[in-house]
Amino acid sequence: MLDSTKHPADYEVMSPWADADPVPARGITPRLDSLEGKTLGLFANGKRAAVPMLQALERELKAKFPTLKTSWYKCSVFNTPEVLTFGREKFEAWVLGVDAVALTVGD
């Protein structure tokens, strides 16, 4: 039998959630009205499933938006923000040539 003085039966339960931010989330740029005629950047982060996931996305989107163009970018250094790598200039030039970007984390 447990000694209730050493193991109290009552516990205080604390929530792991922080207070909500009162500012609603929003994107840094407005959403595109459509992907028709646009160029979608496909960014693969170097993980093994990133490319197959983007290939599937590309296939589905091109079927739905026949005039959609895609531009691929594969990261220079695995799991490192591209702007912190030797590929920064190439990455920044790539971003300027696309209307939107889809990034996968292919674990």
C-alpha positions in Angstrom: 0.0 0.0 0.0 1.3 3.5 -0.9 1.9 6.0 1.9 -0.3 8.9 0.9 2.0 11.4 2.7 4.8 10.5 0.3 2.7 10.1 -2.8 -0.2 12.6 -2.8 -3.3 11.6 -4.8 -3.8 15.1 -6.1 -1.7 16.4 -9.0 -1.7 19.8 -10.6 -2.0 19.4 -14.4 -0.4 22.2 -16.5 -1.2 22.8 -20.2 1.8 22.8 -22.6 0.1 25.4 -24.8 1.2 29.0 -24.5 -1.2 31.9 -24.8 -2.4 32.5 -28.3 -0.9 35.3 -30.3 -3.7 37.9 -30.8 -2.4 38.8 -34.3 -3.9 36.5 -36.9 -1.4 34.6 -39.1 -0.9 35.9 -42.6 1.4 35.1 -45.5 4.2 37.4 -46.4 2.8 37.9 -49.9 -0.7 37.7 -51.3 -1.9 34.2 -52.5 -2.1 33.7 -56.2 -5.6 33.7 -57.7 -4.6 30.8 -59.9 -1.6 28.7 -61.0 -2.6 29.0 -64.7 0.3 30.5 -66.6 2.5 30.8 -63.5 5.9 29.3 -62.7 5.9 27.2 -59.5 9.3 26.7 -57.8 9.8 23.2 -56.5 12.3 23.2 -53.7 13.8 19.8 -52.6 15.5 20.0 -49.2 17.8 17.0 -49.8 15.9 14.4 -47.7 15.2 11.1 -49.5 11.5 11.5 -50.1 11.6 15.2 -51.1 12.0 14.7 -54.8 9.4 11.9 -55.2 6.9 14.0 -53.2 7.5 17.1 -55.5 7.3 14.9 -58.6 3.8 13.7 -57.5 2.8 17.3 -56.7 4.1 18.5 -60.1 2.2 15.8 -61.9 -1.1 16.5 -60.1 -0.8 20.3 -60.5 0.1 20.2 -64.2 -2.9 17.9 -64.8 -5.1 20.5 -63.1 -3.4 23.6 -64.5 -2.1 22.7 -68.0 -0.2 26.1 -68.5 1.7 25.8 -65.2 5.5 25.8 -65.5 7.8 24.4 -62.9 11.3 25.3 -61.9 13.3 22.8 -59.7 15.8 23.7 -57.1 17.7 21.2 -55.0 19.4 22.5 -51.9 23.2 22.9 -51.8 23.7 21.7 -48.2 21.4 19.2 -46.5 19.2 20.6 -43.7 20.7 24.1 -43.9 18.8 27.2 -45.0 20.0 27.9 -48.5 20.7 31.6 -47.8 23.4 30.4 -45.4 25.2 28.2 -48.0 27.5 28.7 -50.9 24.3 28.3 -53.1 22.9 31.6 -51.8 23.3 33.6 -55.1 21.9 30.8 -57.2 19.0 30.4 -54.8 18.2 34.1 -54.8 18.2 34.2 -58.6 16.0 31.1 -58.7 13.4 32.7 -56.3 13.2 35.8 -58.5 12.1 33.6 -61.5 9.1 31.9 -59.8 5.7 33.1 -58.8 5.3 30.7 -55.8 7.3 28.0 -54.2 6.4 24.5 -52.8 8.9 23.0 -50.4 8.9 19.5 -49.1 10.5 18.0 -46.1 10.8 14.4 -47.2 11.6 12.3 -44.2 
